[in-house]
């Protein structure tokens, strides 16, 4: 399999965009396994972030790979460094798995509050707003969200967690700026 990935990456470096995309697609699961091995158990939820960061780094540095040498050791080093970066950053962040909030379904929404909700969602990117709206307002389950947003279960949890965090941060900023009367 390594030889196949290397061949696709070489074709990609030679200008074959489809081969390059196939090479990265075949590389991602291998990198995910590397990231899972590199991350301590409490931080394994960050594996997808590590993979995405490593893929971006590989893309940006693809010209530095010596095609006469094996690809996987080069990929391994990049992935390991991204995992170390994630561990360092994770020590400064808290993670709250979405599974801990299974009781949160579609809340009852007061019609007068819908304007406030839409104003809050307007502060998010279109994708984040749609994800939060589908989950929190319309009560879409994980399977529906995964299908609708073309995300795997892990990526869905990460995306939803980040969107909810951004929404929370926006709400907190609103509270800080409210005039006192």
C-alpha positions in Angstrom: 0.0 0.0 0.0 2.9 2.4 0.8 4.2 1.9 -2.8 0.8 2.7 -4.2 0.5 5.9 -2.1 4.1 6.9 -3.0 3.3 6.4 -6.7 0.2 8.5 -6.5 2.1 11.3 -4.7 4.8 11.2 -7.3 2.2 11.5 -10.0 0.7 14.4 -8.1 4.0 16.2 -7.9 4.3 15.7 -11.6 1.1 17.6 -12.1 -1.6 14.9 -12.0 -4.2 16.5 -9.6 -6.5 13.5 -9.5 -3.6 11.2 -8.5 -2.6 13.7 -5.9 -6.1 13.8 -4.4 -6.3 10.0 -4.4 -2.9 9.8 -2.7 -4.0 12.1 0.0 -7.3 10.2 0.5 -5.4 7.0 0.9 -2.8 8.6 3.2 -5.4 10.1 5.6 -6.5 6.8 7.3 -2.8 5.9 7.8 -2.2 9.3 9.3 -5.3 9.0 11.5 -3.9 5.7 13.0 -0.5 7.5 13.6 -2.3 10.4 15.3 -4.3 8.0 17.5 -1.0 6.3 18.6 0.7 9.6 19.3 -2.0 11.2 21.3 -2.6 10.3 25.0 -6.0 8.6 25.6 -7.8 11.6 27.0 -6.8 13.6 23.9 -7.6 11.1 21.1 -10.6 13.2 20.2 -8.1 15.5 18.6 -6.9 12.9 16.1 -8.9 14.4 13.2 -7.5 17.8 13.9 -4.0 16.4 13.8 -4.7 14.7 10.5 -6.1 17.9 9.0 -3.1 19.9 10.2 -0.7 17.3 8.9 -2.4 17.0 5.5 -2.2 20.8 5.2 1.5 20.7 6.1 2.1 17.9 3.6 0.3 19.9 0.9 2.3 23.1 1.6 5.6 21.2 1.9 5.0 18.6 -0.8 8.0 19.9 -2.8 10.4 19.2 0.0 9.7 15.4 -0.1 12.7 13.7 -1.8 10.9 11.4 -4.3 13.9 9.1 -4.3 13.2 8.3 -0.6 10.2 6.5 1.1 7.2 8.7 1.7 5.9 7.2 4.9 8.8 8.2 7.2 8.4 11.8 6.0 4.6 11.7 6.6 5.3 10.1 10.0 7.5 12.9 11.2 5.0 15.6 10.1 2.1 13.8 11.8 4.1 13.3 15.0 5.0 17.0 15.1 1.4 18.0 14.6 0.3 15.6 17.4 2.9 17.2 19.7 1.5 20.6 18.7 -2.0 19.4 19.5 -0.9 18.0 22.9 0.7 21.4 23.8 -2.4 23.3 22.7 -4.7 20.8 24.3 -3.1 21.4 27.7 -4.5 24.9 27.5 -8.0 23.9 26.4 -10.8 21.9 27.8 -12.7 19.3 25.9 -16.3 18.5 26.6 -17.4 15.5 24.5 -20.8 16.0 22.9 -21.7 12.5 24.1 -21.9 14.0 27.6 -24.8 16.1 26.4 -27.1 13.5 24.8 -30.0 14.9 26.9 -29.8 18.1 24.8 -32.3 17.8 22.0 -34.3 20.4 20.2 -35.2 22.9 22.8 -38.6 24.5 23.0 -38.2 27.9 21.4 -40.3 30.8 22.3 -41.3 32.6 19.1 -40.1 35.9 20.5 -36.7 34.3 21.2 -36.3 33.2 17.5 -35.0 36.6 16.5 -32.4 36.5 19.2 -31.4 33.0 18.2 -31.1 34.0 14.5 -29.0 37.0 15.5 -26.7 34.8 17.5 -26.4 32.3 14.6 -25.7 35.1 12.2 -22.4 35.6 14.0 -21.3 32.1 12.9 -20.1 30.9 9.5 -22.9 29.7 7.3 -21.8 26.0 7.9 -21.6 26.4 11.7 -24.9 28.2 11.8 -26.6 25.5 9.7 -25.0 22.7 11.8 -26.2 24.3 15.1 -29.6 25.1 13.7 -30.2 21.6 12.5 -29.0 20.0 15.8 -30.2 22.4 18.4 -33.3 24.0 16.8 -34.6 21.3 14.5 -33.4 18.3 16.6 -31.5 16.4 13.9 -29.8 13.3 15.1 -26.1 12.5 14.6 -26.8 10.2 11.6 -28.8 12.8 9.8 -26.2 15.5 10.5 -23.4 13.2 9.3 -25.2 12.6 6.1 -26.4 16.2 5.5 -23.0 17.7 6.2 -20.9 14.8 4.8 -19.0 14.3 8.0 -17.9 11.2 9.8 -18.9 10.7 13.4 -15.7 12.0 14.8 -15.5 15.0 12.5 -19.2 15.8 13.3 -18.5 15.8 17.0 -15.5 18.1 16.5 -17.4 20.4 14.1 -20.5 20.6 16.4 -18.4 21.2 19.5 -16.5 24.0 17.8 -19.6 25.6 16.4 -21.3 25.5 19.9 -18.1 26.9 21.4 -18.1 29.8 18.9 -21.8 30.5 19.6 -21.1 30.4 23.4 -18.2 32.8 22.9 -20.4 35.2 20.9 -23.1 35.1 23.6 -20.5 35.8 26.3 -19.2 38.8 24.4 -22.8 40.1 24.0 -23.3 39.8 27.8 -20.0 41.7 28.4 -21.2 44.6 26.2 -24.7 44.9 27.5 -25.3 48.3 29.0 -26.2 48.3 32.6 -29.4 50.1 33.5 
